[in-house]
Amino acid sequence: MRATRFLAGIVALTTTLALTACGGSSDTDEAPAASGSAAASFPVTVTHAFGSTTIEKKPERVAAVNWANHEVPLALGVVPVGYAKANFGDEDGDGLLPWDAAKLKELGAPTPVLFDETDGIDFEAVANTKPDVILAAYSGLTQQDYDTLTKIAPVVAYPKAPWATAWRDSIKLESQALGLAAQGDALIADIEKQMATSVARYPKLAGKSAMFLTHIDPTDLSKVSFYTTHDTRAQFFTDLGMKAPASIEKASATTDQFSLTQSAEQVQNLSDVDIIVTYGDAEGTTLATLQKDPLLSKIPAIARGSFVSLPGSTPVATAANPTPLAIPFVLNDYVDLLGKAADKL
């Protein structure tokens, strides 16, 4: 998983903005609007689940809370003054995911303030960065969180439900708030092109069904939990030319939750799954455990080994939840794993 995969693909489209000492962006030149026909103008109003937010002028100091919301400004050349410290996938313990570190290095920027969200949003730390806008399009904000943050700066919250914002929508919402809508559209197009190129190497993946199991507890296999079609991990399969199994679509239609649990005695419902992805190990222990279970071993995908086990909190496991910088960074590695699983069909 090399940083150069991302850097080579994205540097051509990113209009790198001059960085101030505090890590904000310069507003010397206004960015074009989403149509590309005119300069972006402020105020800008963004509609979301808690109502709407109006940003009166182009933000210079950008903060982000919760998972990955800092990646949109970073991908567009804007270094936030602060964002959430990585609490998963940070192998070297510096609070940065590898794609963040690579982007900061490319931009020649120091590490911004990292908010410790172990016990929830650190509102005081956010306030201390004196942001002009707070990005949280992909987040789990409560009404109370939102109300508190709005006392600090205008907040871009999720459009519909917590933890359910697709990566494209995060880019669209947050680039709009930054006055960089056209650059956001270009970023989406570039990522889509990279995905198409990557999956073209594995024609067998086209149209195959895939589900994503949550973390498996080997001490209790009496039930299984999986991500619904509302979760971005499951939605990512569609981006890669695959589809959701009918069984998962049916279960997802009954809830707005991003995950569900069902008894192992109902495994016959999962007979339409071609490939299963989960968090586990690289040595095959997770699959071997499931294949020994009298009930779960009856799931066809498990029986034949059409199974992807993403090791712990490694970058490829972390990036299975797709975000703007993570996708290009591990795309080929993830598709390789899916392609090998498809070969067993």
N, C-alpha and C positions, 0 to 999 in steps of 0.2 A: 504494500500500500504506500505509494510514493506521492509526496506532495506535488511533484512535477506534473502528475496527471491533471490535477486541478489547475495549477498555475498556467500551464500552457494553453488550456482550453478557455480560460476566463479572462486572461489579461488583455486579449484583443478587444473584448467588448466593453470592459470596464473603463469608464472615464474617471481616472484617479483624481480625486479632489485634493487641493492643498490642505495639509493638516496644520492645525493650530497647536500651540504648546499644550493645550488641555485635551487634545485629541478630537476636537470637533472638526467640522468641514467648513470650507470657505464658501461664502455666498456671493463671490465676485461675479460669477456667471449663473444665471438662472437655468435650471435643467428644462428640457422640452417637456411638454405635457404628453399624456399617454398616446394621443393621436400623432404626435411628432410634428404637428403643424404650427404650434405656437409655444412660446415660453410658458413654463409652469407658473401659475400665479397663486398668490395667497391672499386671503385665507383659504385653507383647504378643509373640507369637512369629510370625516370618515364615519360611516355608520357601522355599528357593532351591536353585540347582544345587550349592552347596557344603555343603548341609546345612540348618541352621536358625539363626536369630538371635533371641535374646530381648532385648527392650528393657524394662528393669526399670521405668522411669518415663517420663512424658511428656517428650520431648526439648525442651530450651530452646535448645540450640546445634546447629544442623543444618549439616552440610557435605555437599558432593556432588562426585563425581569423574566423569571422562569426560563424554560428550556429553549435555546437556539434562536431567540428573537434578535440577538445581536448579529446573527449571520447575514441578514439582509443588508444592513448598512455596511458591514465589512465587505461583502461581495461587491458592493457598489462603490467601494473606495472610501467609505466614511468610517472612521474609527470612533466607536462609542466612548463616552467618558466613563462608563461603568456598565457591567452586566453580570449575570449570575455566574458564580464559580461552578465549574464542571463537577458534578457529584457522581458521575458514572462515565466510564470509559477513559478516565484520566490516568493513564498508566504510569506516568512519571511524577504525579502528585503536585504539579505546578498550577493546578486549577484551570488549565487550558486543554481543550481537545486538540489533537494534532493538526486538524485542518484550520483551527483558529490560529494556532501558533505559526503555521506556514503563511497564512494570510497577513498576519501582523508583521512577520519578517519581510514579506514582499513589499508591504507598504512602508517599511522602515519605521514602524511605530512601536513604542514601549507597551507593555501590558497595561491595559486600563485598570481601573478599580474593579475588583471582583467581589460581588456581593455574596456573602455566605447565606444560603437559603436552607441550611440544614433544618432549621426550626421555622421555616416560612420566610416570606419576604422581609428583608431588613430595610424597613422604611426609612430609618434614620440614615443608613448608608446611602440609600438612593437619593434622599434629600441633600445630603452633603455634596453630591456631584453637581448640584444645581442644573438639572437638565431642562431643556426647552421642550422635550417630548419624551414620553416613556412608551416603548414598544412592548406589546404583550399579545400579539395576534395569535400565537400558539401558546396557550397557557391554561392554568386552572384557576384564574382569578375568581374570587367570590365577590359578591356585591360589596362587602365590607372592604376587601382589598382594593377594589376599584375606587370606592369612595375615598379611601385614605390616599391612594396614589394621585387622585385628581387634585388634591390639596397641594401637591408638589409640582405637577406639570400636567399638560394634556396627555391623556392615555389612549393608545390604540389597542383596544381589547379584541377578543375573538369574535367572529361574526355571528356564530350560532350557539355552539356548545363548547364547554371546556375540553381541552386536549383533542379537539376534532378538526382543527384547521389544516387543510391540505397545504403542502409546501408552496404550491402555486398561489394560493390565496394569501398566504403569509407574505409572499413577495409583493403581490399586487397591493395589499393594504398598506404595508409598511413603506414601500417605495413611493406610494402616493403621498403618504404623510411627510416624506422627506423631500417632496418636490422632484422626485426622480422616477416618475411613472414609466417613461419611455425606456429608461435604462433597466427598469424592472422587467418590462416585457421582453427586452433583448436577453436578459439573464435567463428567463424562463425558456425562451426559444433555444438558447445555447445548451442548457441542461437537457432539454428534450432531444436535441440532436445527438448529444453524447450517449443518452440512453438507447436511442435507436441503433446507433453504431455498435454499441456493446452487445445488445441482445441479438443482433444479426449474426453473431458468431455461433448462436445456438438455435437453429431453426425449430428444434423439437419443443422449445419453450412456448411457442406461439399457441395460444388457446388453451393451454393446460391450466387446471384448477389448482389453487394453492391456499393453504390456511396457515395461520401463525399461532402456535400454542404459546401461552405465557410460560413463565418459569415452571418446570416440572419438579415436583417433590417426590423423589424416589422412595421415600418412606410412606407415602400415601398415594397410591395409584387408583384409588377407588373413584376418583373424579378427575376430569381434565378441564382446564380453563383455556379459553382462546380469545383472540382479539376479533371483534365484530367488524363489519364493513365500515363502521364509523371511525375506526382507528386508522391512523396514517400508515402503520406498518402493513396492514392488510390492503389498503388502497394502493400501496406501492407496487403490488403485484400487477395491477392493471396497467400502471405506467410501463411495466416491462413486457407488455403484450400477453399477460396471463389473465386469469379471471377468478372471481370468487366462486367456490363450489355452491351449488344450489342449496345445500344443507345449511351453509353459513349465512347465505343471503336470507333464507327463511327465518333462521333464529334471530338475525340482526333486525329484521322487520318488526320484531315484537318489543324492541327496547331502543333507548337512545344512549345506552351505556357503551363504553368502548371495549368491554370484555364481558364474557359470560362463562359460567361453569355448568357442566353437565355430568351426570353419573357415567362411569365407565361401562355400566350395563346398557347404555344407549349408543355404544360405538357403531352399531349398524347404520346409524345416521350419517356416519362419516365415510361411507363406502364410495362416495363420489369425489373424494379428494385425491388428486394425483400426486401432489407434493406437500409435505409438511415441513415447516420451519419452526425452530424453537431455540431458546437459549440453553446451552449445555456445554459440551466439551468437544475438543477436536479429535479425541482418540476413539470415538465410537461407543463410549460407555453408556451415554444416554440412550442411544438407539438399542444397544444390547439389552439394557434394562427393560425397555418397553417391549422388545421382542420376546422376552421371557415371561411377561405378564399374560395370564390366561385370557384376559379380556381385551386389553389394548393391542395385543399381538394380532387380533383379528381385523384390525384396520388395514386395508390393503396396502396403503402407502408405507405403513410401518413394516408389514410383513415382507415387502419386497425391497425395503431400504431406500425408497424415494424420499429421503429425509435429509434435512440440512440442520446441523447443530452448530450454532454460533457460540464460540467460546467466551464465556464469562463477560467481562466488560471490555473486550478488545475493540479496536476501532470499527471493525466490520460488523460486530454485534451492535455497537452503539448506533452506527449509521443505517441499520435496518429500519430505524425510525427516520425517514428521509427528511433532510434539511438542506438548505441551499448550498452550503459549503461541504457538507458530508457526502452528498450524493456523488459528485465527481471524484472525490478523494478515494472512495472504496468501491465505486461502481463495478469495475471489472472483476474485482475479487468476489463480490456478492453474486454477480451474474455467473461467474465460473462455478460457484457452489450450487446454484440452482440448475445450471446446465448439466452438471454431473448427476444430480438427482433425477433429472429428466431422462438421462441415458438409461436409467433402470426401469423405465416404463415399458 
